[in-house]
Amino acid sequence: MPGISARGLSHEERRQLAVNLTRVLALYRSILDAYIIEFFTDNLWGTLPNSWQEALDGLNPPQLATLLLGMPGEGEVVRYRSVWPLTLLALKSTAYALAFTRTPGFHTPSEFLENPSQSSRLTAPFRKHVRPKKQHEIRRLGELVKKLSDLTGCTQVVDVGSGQGHLSRFMSLGLGLVVKSIEGDQRLVERAKRLDQELLQALEKEERRNPQICAARAAACGARPPATAESGCPPGPPGPGEPCGGLLQPGSTAGPTGGDIDSTGPAALPSGARLPR
């Protein structure tokens, strides 16, 4: 299926593409937001225009793929058994015009060159239980939020729909942000709590094995570890306005999020950090 690539578009063309996509998604929101189970429980088929039902009724999945997606089999010719309504043809044409290409036009991100299953820009505790795609997402999004927070003077971040807390955990313990997580599914909340404790235990073990990591980070920030702290490290994420609030490698700063080559290295393990609630 052909498609467009945003890489070759100008800023104005990208803006217009976003506007067009938003309009189409809003127009067909009732279909896009439906779950498969609702096809049976809410009679979604009956909500389609009668002309659509007549055109689509009786088609098997391969036929639908051929007609709707333009993906005929080898030697197969696309043939309509009836005249399709203009509204359905318009949707098909619009989907063609706004679809992104399925042909990869990029190289594997540098963080996955060494190991395609583990991001080299995240330390092991932040990768655990996280799929590679999610590892890439939380790193890029977390660094973007960190950059925006620094630029705007924002002191707190709210993660709405935090799920198992992977992003919140990285922003809090990996980037030093004050994060509040909101999740309505109690099962995910319980899972997030278990992962919180698991990560904190891992960080405590790493602190005991490598206390110099925390000392180096404190020195890089121009601050001395408090004498009362047993581990010799700050007891938690720094407060608002502290210059070295991030928990990245000592002396490093969060770089631009536009490309992997400019991104920072792996986040260093923080010591004595706490997950804000």
C-alpha positions in Angstrom: 0.0 0.0 0.0 1.6 3.3 -1.0 1.8 6.2 1.4 3.5 9.4 2.3 6.6 10.1 4.4 6.7 13.0 6.7 10.4 13.2 6.4 10.2 14.9 3.0 7.6 17.5 4.0 8.1 21.1 5.0 6.9 22.5 8.3 3.8 23.9 6.7 3.1 20.7 4.8 3.4 18.7 8.1 1.0 21.2 9.8 -1.6 20.8 7.0 -1.2 17.0 7.1 -1.9 17.1 10.9 -5.0 19.2 10.3 -6.3 16.9 7.6 -5.7 13.8 9.8 -7.5 15.4 12.7 -10.5 16.2 10.6 -10.8 12.7 9.2 -10.3 11.1 12.6 -13.0 13.3 14.1 -15.4 12.5 11.3 -15.1 8.7 11.8 -14.5 8.8 15.5 -17.5 6.5 16.3 -15.9 3.7 14.2 -12.3 4.3 15.4 -13.2 4.2 19.1 -15.2 1.0 18.9 -13.9 -2.2 20.3 -14.2 -5.6 18.5 -16.5 -6.9 21.2 -18.9 -4.0 20.6 -19.5 -5.4 17.1 -21.4 -8.1 18.8 -22.7 -6.4 21.9 -23.8 -3.0 20.4 -24.7 -4.0 16.8 -22.0 -1.8 15.2 -22.9 -3.2 11.8 -26.3 -1.7 12.1 -24.9 1.7 12.7 -23.3 1.8 9.2 -25.2 3.5 6.4 -27.4 1.0 4.5 -25.5 1.6 1.3 -22.2 0.6 3.1 -23.9 -2.6 4.4 -25.1 -3.6 0.9 -21.6 -3.1 -0.5 -19.7 -4.9 2.2 -22.1 -7.6 3.2 -20.9 -11.1 2.4 -17.3 -10.2 1.7 -14.7 -12.4 3.4 -11.5 -10.9 5.0 -9.3 -11.4 1.9 -11.8 -9.7 -0.3 -12.1 -6.8 2.1 -8.3 -6.5 2.1 -8.3 -6.4 -1.6 -11.0 -3.9 -2.0 -10.4 -1.6 0.9 -6.6 -1.8 1.2 -5.8 -2.3 -2.5 -3.8 -5.4 -1.7 -4.7 -8.0 -4.4 -3.0 -11.4 -4.4 -0.6 -12.4 -7.1 -2.3 -12.4 -10.5 -5.6 -11.1 -8.9 -7.4 -8.1 -10.3 -9.5 -5.8 -8.1 -13.2 -6.2 -9.1 -16.2 -4.7 -7.4 -19.2 -6.9 -7.4 -21.5 -3.8 -7.1 -21.2 -0.1 -7.3 -19.9 1.3 -4.1 -21.5 4.4 -2.6 -19.5 7.6 -3.0 -19.1 8.1 0.8 -17.3 4.7 1.1 -15.2 5.4 -2.0 -14.3 8.8 -0.5 -13.2 7.2 2.8 -11.0 4.8 0.9 -9.4 7.5 -1.2 -8.9 9.7 1.8 -7.2 6.8 3.7 -4.9 6.3 0.7 -4.0 10.0 0.5 -3.2 10.4 4.2 -1.7 7.0 4.9 2.0 6.9 5.9 4.3 4.6 4.0 4.8 1.1 5.3 8.3 1.0 3.8 10.9 1.7 6.4 12.7 4.9 5.5 15.0 5.1 8.5 17.8 3.2 10.0 17.7 1.3 13.3 18.1 3.8 16.2 21.7 3.8 17.4 20.5 2.7 20.9 19.5 -0.7 19.5 22.4 -1.4 17.2 24.3 -3.4 19.9 21.2 -5.3 21.1 17.9 -5.0 19.3 16.0 -5.9 22.5 17.6 -3.5 24.9 18.2 0.3 24.6 21.8 1.2 25.3 20.5 4.6 26.5 18.7 3.1 29.4 20.3 1.3 32.3 19.1 -2.2 33.1 16.6 -1.2 35.9 14.7 1.0 33.6 14.6 -1.6 30.8 13.3 -4.4 32.9 9.7 -5.5 32.0 9.7 -2.9 29.2 9.5 -3.8 25.5 12.1 -2.3 23.2 9.5 0.0 21.5 8.4 1.2 24.9 12.0 1.7 26.0 12.6 4.0 23.1 9.3 5.9 23.7 9.8 6.5 27.4 13.4 7.7 26.9 12.5 10.1 24.1 9.3 11.4 25.8 10.9 11.6 29.2 13.8 13.7 27.9 11.4 16.0 26.0 9.4 16.5 29.2 12.6 17.2 31.1 13.7 19.8 28.5 10.3 21.5 28.5 10.3 21.5 32.3 13.7 23.2 32.4 12.6 25.8 29.8 9.4 26.7 31.5 10.4 26.4 35.1 7.8 23.7 35.7 8.3 22.0 39.0 5.9 19.1 38.8 4.7 16.7 36.1 1.4 14.8 36.1 1.3 11.5 34.1 -2.4 10.9 33.4 -3.1 7.3 32.5 0.3 6.2 33.8 -0.5 2.4 33.4 2.3 0.4 34.9 4.3 3.6 35.6 7.3 3.0 33.2 7.4 6.6 32.0 6.7 8.0 35.4 9.4 5.9 36.9 12.0 7.0 34.4 11.0 10.7 34.7 11.2 10.5 38.5 14.2 8.3 39.1 16.0 8.7 35.8 15.6 12.4 35.2 14.9 13.9 38.6 11.5 15.3 37.9 8.7 15.4 40.6 6.1 13.2 39.1 2.5 12.4 40.1 0.9 9.4 38.4 -2.8 9.0 37.8 -4.3 5.6 36.8 -7.9 4.4 37.0 -7.2 0.7 36.6 -6.5 -0.7 40.0 -4.7 -3.7 38.6 -2.2 -1.5 36.8 -1.8 0.6 40.0 -0.9 -2.6 42.0 1.5 -3.6 39.2 3.1 -0.2 39.2 3.6 -0.4 43.0 5.4 -3.7 42.7 7.6 -2.4 40.0 8.4 0.7 42.1 9.6 -1.5 45.0 11.5 -3.7 42.7 13.3 -0.8 41.1 14.1 0.9 44.4 15.5 -2.4 45.8 17.7 -2.7 42.7 18.9 0.9 43.1 19.8 0.3 46.8 21.8 -2.7 45.8 23.7 -0.7 43.1 24.3 2.0 45.6 25.9 -0.4 48.0 28.1 -1.8 45.3 29.1 1.5 43.7 28.8 4.4 46.2 31.2 6.3 44.0 28.5 6.8 41.4 26.5 8.9 43.8 29.5 10.8 45.0 30.6 11.6 41.5 27.1 12.9 40.7 27.0 15.1 43.8 30.4 16.5 42.9 29.3 17.2 39.4 26.4 19.2 40.8 28.7 21.2 43.0 27.1 19.8 46.2 28.6 17.7 49.0 26.8 14.6 50.2 25.2 15.3 53.6 27.2 13.9 56.4 24.1 12.4 58.0 23.2 10.3 55.0 24.3 6.7 55.5 25.1 6.2 51.9 26.7 9.5 51.5 24.1 10.6 48.8 21.2 12.9 48.7 18.2 11.2 50.2 15.8 11.8 47.2 15.1 13.7 44.0 16.2 17.3 44.3 13.7 20.0 44.9 12.5 22.7 42.5 15.2 25.0 41.2 18.2 22.8 42.1 20.6 23.0 39.1 21.5 19.3 38.8 18.1 17.8 39.3 18.6 15.1 36.6 19.8 11.7 37.5 21.7 11.2 34.2 25.3 10.3 34.0 27.5 12.7 36.1 28.2 15.9 34.3 25.9 15.2 31.4 22.8 17.1 30.4 19.7 16.0 28.5 20.2 16.7 24.9 17.8 17.3 22.0 15.2 14.7 21.4 15.1 15.2 17.6 17.7 12.5 16.8 19.4 9.6 18.4 22.9 10.9 17.7 22.4 13.9 19.9 20.8 12.1 22.8 22.6 11.5 26.0 24.1 8.3 27.2 22.5 5.8 29.6 20.9 7.2 32.7 23.1 6.6 35.7 21.7 4.8 38.7 20.4 7.2 41.3 21.1 6.6 45.0 18.6 6.9 47.7 15.9 8.2 45.4 12.3 8.0 46.1 9.3 7.8 43.9 7.0 10.8 44.6 3.4 10.0 45.4 
